[in-house]
Amino acid sequence: MSGNPTWNPSQYLRFGAERLQPAIDLIGRLSHPAPKRVVDLGCGAGNALPLLAARFPGAEVTGVDGSPDMLAKAASGGFGTVQADIASWEPAEKVDVIFSNAALQWLPDHALLFPRLLSCLAPGGMLAVQMPAMDDTPARRLQLETAGQGPWAPSVAGVATVRPVPVPGVYYDLLRPLVPRLDLWVTEYVHQLQGADPVMQWFKGSSLQPYLDAMPQEMRPDFLAAYAEAIRPHYPPQTDGVTLLSFRRLFLIASLQEQASSY
Ligand SMILES: C[S@@+](CC[C@H](N)C(=O)[O-])C[C@H]1O[C@@H](n2cnc3c(N)ncnc32)[C@H](O)[C@@H]1O
């Protein structure tokens, strides 16, 4: 598996509504007239599967993921699931819509991966992707800093967590020569989080997990406390106690048909 950490569905879904909103927004831009096969790549706990099925009632919707714990939750919704590493996944038959929300940033070599995914599409097919673009934020920067300072540092040195997502122009140069239509856009969500240290709790369910996996269990509480302390000044609570987390996300739809997504 290409660097996929342990996934804890209940920690990830503490902020399920916030994490689902970009999937809803991406589905809203999908204009395929009548897909037969739709795949959610990196479907996780399967939250987008019912939305894809509702958007495309005639389609067979399948979730693909590498985490058995996430897939078990996805399968409990009654959807077909496949356990596979996205890096080497190939569908048995060509797919009309490949959808991927917040998953491909975990994989390396997008210059190889994205064209390969396009080759899995049937004529007129669409590749629709959303990835967080948070590399230059305190939340991400202080993960790297905290990981490098402390007794856990030797055990987490070299750990691969989410990869920096390149600027839209990189995907334009990569994909535009390959498709007749490419839509690219960026949205910055301002999530309203409740509870103590919610930004630490948010990333504990995603990009902190590879560090937690790599360090001895007894160091994990101190590592999380050190990260929470480091980010607290950057994410102060509002007057009512709510913490705002600005979260930038890159979206793209690469379409094999010219009249693709609608605004
Ligand atoms: C942040 S979660 C997103 C889940 C879901 N798409 C959603 O929006 O809620 C990322 C998912 O990608 C999966 N993933 C990451 N790297 C993977 C890989 N190389 N192969 C298969 N699945 C992978 C993880 O198992 C995880 O379920």
The ligand as an SDF file (V2000), in Angstrom:
LIG
                    3D

 27 29  0  0  0  0  0  0  0  0999 V2000
   -9.2480   11.3800    4.1150 C   0  0  0  0  0  0  0  0  0  0  0  0
   -9.9630    9.8290    3.7690 S   0  0  0  0  0  0  0  0  0  0  0  0
  -11.2680   10.2810    2.6270 C   0  0  0  0  0  0  0  0  0  0  0  0
  -12.3810    9.2890    2.6280 C   0  0  0  0  0  0  0  0  0  0  0  0
  -13.6000    9.6500    1.7670 C   0  0  0  0  0  0  0  0  0  0  0  0
  -13.2540    9.8390    0.3750 N   0  0  0  0  0  0  0  0  0  0  0  0
  -14.2980   10.8700    2.3160 C   0  0  0  0  0  0  0  0  0  0  0  0
  -14.3700   11.8760    1.6210 O   0  0  0  0  0  0  0  0  0  0  0  0
  -14.7820   10.8100    3.4620 O   0  0  0  0  0  0  0  0  0  0  0  0
   -8.7410    9.1220    2.6940 C   0  0  0  0  0  0  0  0  0  0  0  0
   -9.0470    7.6870    2.2980 C   0  0  0  0  0  0  0  0  0  0  0  0
   -8.1320    7.3270    1.2510 O   0  0  0  0  0  0  0  0  0  0  0  0
   -7.7190    6.0040    1.4670 C   0  0  0  0  0  0  0  0  0  0  0  0
   -6.3910    5.8250    0.8500 N   0  0  0  0  0  0  0  0  0  0  0  0
   -5.2960    6.5920    1.0260 C   0  0  0  0  0  0  0  0  0  0  0  0
   -4.2740    6.0950    0.2940 N   0  0  0  0  0  0  0  0  0  0  0  0
   -4.7460    5.0070   -0.3480 C   0  0  0  0  0  0  0  0  0  0  0  0
   -4.1860    4.0850   -1.2620 C   0  0  0  0  0  0  0  0  0  0  0  0
   -2.9100    4.1690   -1.6630 N   0  0  0  0  0  0  0  0  0  0  0  0
   -4.9650    3.0830   -1.7310 N   0  0  0  0  0  0  0  0  0  0  0  0
   -6.2540    2.9650   -1.3270 C   0  0  0  0  0  0  0  0  0  0  0  0
   -6.8470    3.8100   -0.4710 N   0  0  0  0  0  0  0  0  0  0  0  0
   -6.1020    4.8230    0.0150 C   0  0  0  0  0  0  0  0  0  0  0  0
   -7.6670    5.8360    2.9730 C   0  0  0  0  0  0  0  0  0  0  0  0
   -7.7580    4.4780    3.3530 O   0  0  0  0  0  0  0  0  0  0  0  0
   -8.8560    6.6810    3.4220 C   0  0  0  0  0  0  0  0  0  0  0  0
  -10.0110    5.9030    3.5910 O   0  0  0  0  0  0  0  0  0  0  0  0
  1  2  1  0
  2  3  1  0
  2 10  1  0
  3  4  1  0
  4  5  1  0
  5  6  1  0
  5  7  1  0
  7  8  2  0
  7  9  1  0
 10 11  1  0
 11 12  1  0
 11 26  1  0
 12 13  1  0
 13 14  1  0
 13 24  1  0
 14 15  1  0
 14 23  1  0
 15 16  2  0
 16 17  1  0
 17 18  1  0
 17 23  2  0
 18 19  1  0
 18 20  2  0
 20 21  1  0
 21 22  2  0
 22 23  1  0
 24 25  1  0
 24 26  1  0
 26 27  1  0
M  CHG  2   2   1   9  -1
M  END
$$$$
